[in-house]
Amino acid sequence: MNETLTDLPEVLTSRDLLEVLPIGKNTLYRLLHRADFPARRIGRKFLVSKRALLRWLEEQRHDAR
């Protein structure tokens, strides 16, 4: 990861997510379409609130235990 999540803008695009998450395009596409992932579709773009992403990542970490 080139940047830390706290250095990112408040709203992330799919390109931002690809830069900070250790996943590829296909995995990101599947993630953006998951019901539990905090993405919102605006036209053809997916946007994710940084706060919601951090909360979701924390939940995933707790669920993995």
N, C-alpha and C positions, 0 to 999 in steps of 0.2 A: 504494500500500500504506500503510495507516494505521499499522501496527506493523511492526517488523522481526521476522524469524523468530526471532531469539534472545530476544525478549521474550515469546514465546508459551509456553503450557503444554507440558509434556513429551508430552502426548497431545492430538492435534488432532481435532476433529470436522469434518464436511463444511462446517459454517458457518464455522469458523475458516479453513479452506482458501479459501473464497470471499472472505474478508476480506483475505487476504494474497497470493493468487495472482491475476494479471491474466487470469482466465478466467471464463466464465459458467457457469451451472448445467449446461447440456447438456454442455459440454466437461468439467466436473468429473465428471459422471456417467460419461462414457466413460473418463476417467482412472482412476476408482476401480475400474473393471472390467478394467483392463489387467493382464495377468499380471505385468508387470515393475514395477508401481507398488506401494509398500509399505503398502497398506491392508489392514486386517483387518476382517471383518464380524462384528459381535457383535449377534445378533438382526437388527433392521432398521437398525442404525447402522453406519456405517463409521468406524473410528478409525485414525489414522496417528501413529506415533511421530515426534516432531520430529526426532530423530537420524536415523531412517531416511529421512525426507523430505529433510533436508539432504544426505545421502549420495546419494539418487536425483537430486536437482537437480544436484549436482556431476557425476554420471555423464552426465546429459543435456547438460550444458555441454561436457564432453569429447567426447562423441559428435558434437556439432554442429560441431566443428572439422574 
